[in-house]
Amino acid sequence: MSSKKSKVKKINVSKMRIRTNSSNKPPSPVVDKVNPIPTIAFVSKSKNKFRAMLEEQIEKDRSLTVKERFDIFISETSFTALTKICKAGNIFKQIVWLILVLAMLSWLCIQCFWLFEKYLSYPYEVKIELKSIQKMEFPSVTVCNRNPIRKSRFENSPFSAPEFKALFEVWQNSQLYDKAVKSMKNQTKERYDGDGGSSEEDTYVMSQMKNNSINVWSALSDPVTAAAFYKTEDQEMVATFGYATIAGNMDQSELKSYGHQIEDFLVSCRFLGMPCSPQNFTFVPNVKYGNCFTFNAFNNSQDPLYSTYSGPLMGLSLELNVQQYEYMPALAQDAAVRVLVHTRGTFPALEDDGFSIPVGFMTSVGLKVTEITRLTPPHASCATEGTIENLYQTRYGVIYEKSTCTKTCQQNIWKEKCGCVVPLYEKPENSSVCDCMNLEEQACLWEKTDQMQECELMCPNPCIEKKFEPLISMGTWPSKHYEDYLDYKIQHSSLDFMGHDKIDSDDNLAKVEVYFREMMYETIEQQKAYESQNLISDVGGQLGLWLGLSAVTIGEMFEFIMAIFKAVTAKAVRRRNRETAVESLEDCHRRLSLQEFK
């Protein structure tokens, strides 16, 4: 009876399930009130099919073994060398192709090594080009009187102090002459029988010296005389170092008052055919030439000057009075004007560079402009600043130059090693000037000169530099027919010549013309000779030449490696999942066994 009831219940439940299922109707489609077309109508029926195909392909890729993947790669790759090895008909061909590929691979490695070595050497090439320009910036022109201190101001200056006055005196050095005459007298004493006195004897000695072709240099055959002669200091060098030593400890305004003034120095000035005056010149002190004056200086509160034409008429013309009657013979052995043409904003180092123009001549200076552009490290070693403080930049506000930086570096080394510095360079703070007459200090200065190589690293070349190459020619000035007009002009312009009937221009006056030879300039530019794109191109060429590789081949190899990595990783993951499932089943089985046992 009970079994029948249970059967009835089961039948009823099944009927209820059937009814429930039959009562479940598919949901009505969503209808938009604005657009009453069902959105389900737009669902593509092929979406599930495409997804099934994609999943099937993914599963198929996962099931591929490493060997199968390698075979597919060999059949599809553009790596011809590898294909030749794998698809060779027999083992002999495979060995031959393998040897060839290994040989080409070795040579490829050597070639690539050379290419990388060339790239890492950072080579550069120099490009020289001639360019024309309509307007060219005029350089700065610095002029100095050859004589640094006026004779009329010497007596009441620190230069005439008892301890310094002897430095500026000219002495006669006749030790070789005296030694030669004395030697000849000793040789002719026995042969000379006259009694006419010393004058007659001197005449006889001189005649013997001429007959035997003996001059003052013959005295150097005596070792004692030669040793004393080669230790004799040059008079001009002693006077110049003495002037620089004293001037280095003086105020610039005081030092300027002892030298030649621009109002006396400048007789006439014209630029581009128009007049200029002392207001267009800027004072610059110099340790050798005293007062110097720069035309078109960067710090004169005036705009830079330009020239639009070449030739003397469209340049700078200066007529200068050297005041030779004010010369100190020990400091100036020639009557001239020192001239330097330099880039606007640079320091005029006339003791190192420049040229002298003599009095009584008109000197014509035609300029050729060269612009140098250098590369920065690692290709070259240019920089906009040195690694040390440049005294010239700090004190004068000039732009960076290798020469001024090197002088500062040398002064720092001398100050550290010798305890003093040379007077011809800018003196650092809290330093004393070396006594150039002191042999011990002289020896120290010469010895430490060998250690100046480190200044080459501290003071690199500037990245952009402009040079002016002068072409100098001279002519007698003034001409005889122009001299009278010049006398009249100077008598009405210079205090030195007012009231003079005749002016000796050959002794005091000099003229200089500075101009551009042509409205063109030369550029010398360092350019990178081998850049990264050259390296990539050459390496790609070597890969294609020796192994037939390209960027596409590299992409294929990367894809193959990723596929192998993915297959190996998937296999390891499946193994781990399988082991985890087995462990979980074993654990479940152990738990069920324990429950049944309990």
LINKATA-V69684 format. One record per helix or strand of 2 or more residues. SS is the DSSP state (alpha for helix, beta for strand). FROM is the first residue (numbers start at 1). LEN is the number of residues. Records with the same first field share a line. If there is no record, write none. Layout:
SS->FROM-LEN, FROM-LEN
//
This chain:
alpha->2-22, 39-4, 47-16, 66-11, 80-7, 91-30, 151-4, 158-3, 162-7, 175-14, 198-14, 216-6, 223-8, 235-13, 252-7, 262-4, 278-3, 312-3, 324-3, 391-6, 402-17, 439-13, 454-5, 480-12, 495-3, 505-4, 532-15, 551-47
beta->124-9, 136-2, 140-6, 266-6, 274-2, 281-6, 290-6, 306-2, 316-6, 336-7, 355-4, 361-13, 382-2, 464-13, 509-20
//
